[in-house]
Amino acid sequence: MAAREHSADRVGSDDRYMQGLEPLIDVQQLADYLDVPVKTLYAWRYRREGPPGFRVGRHLRYRCSDIQRWIEQRIDTAASGSRVTGST
């Protein structure tokens, strides 16, 4: 009986399936990049203050372009002298 080929194996062996797709990062990678605890990212997500993320099954993922846009918005706001606050 032949073993079934997993779609992940097929995609991993042929990069043309992934061409044009933006890399995604997980919560731990983003926490390491921003040098904040993972718990902070979940709190920001709950309060809608952090970079936009989305679920892939049970896993939270972020697009690099969304993270960059969120960082630039924070820099622009700080440069204009406005205070960034969340709603309470």
N, C-alpha and C positions, 0 to 999 in steps of 0.2 A: 504494500500500500504506500503510495507516494505521499510525502509530507506536503501540506498546503503551503504555498508561498505567501508570506505576510506582505501586505501592501507597504509597510514600512521598509521591508527589505528591498522591494522593488523600487521604491522612491529613492532610497539611499544609494542604490547601485546605478541609478540613471538620473543625473542632475537636471535633465531637461524638464522634468516635471516641476522643479522648483524655480526655474528661471523666472525672474520678474517678481518673485515674492519677497517681501521684506522680512528680514530676520526678526524673530520674536525673542524676548527675554523673559525669564521667570521672576518671581518675587525676590528670591534670594540674590539673583544677579543684580536687580535694580537696587536692592537694599545695600549691597556691596558698593555699587557705583556711586550712590548718593551718600554713602557712609551714614546710614540711618538703620535702626532696627526694623526687622520685618514687621513687627507689631505696629510700628509707626505707619508703614504703608497701608496696612489694613485699616487703621484709624482714619487716615486721610481718605481712603476709598469710601469708608462709611459716611464721612462728612462731605464727600465730593470735593475735596481740596487737592488731591494728588493728581498725578498723570492718569489719563483714562486707560483702563485696562479692561480685559474681557476674559470670560471663562472658556476654557477648552476642557469640557467635561468638569472635573473637580479642580482643575489647575488654572491659576490666574496667569495671564500672559499680557505683555505690553509690547506695542510696536515702537521701534526705535524713533520713528518720526514723531509719534505722539509725545514721547518723553522729551525730545529736543524742543518741540513746540511749547510744552509746558514749562521747561526751563527758561526758554527765551521770554515767555510771558512774565515769569517771575522776575527776570532781570529787568525787563522793560518797566514793570510796575515799580520795582525798587529804584530804578534810575529816575523815574518821574517824581519820586518823593512820596508816592502814595503808599499807604500801609496795606499789606495783604492780610485780610482777615477772613475767617470762615463764619458762616452763619451759626448762631447758637440757639 
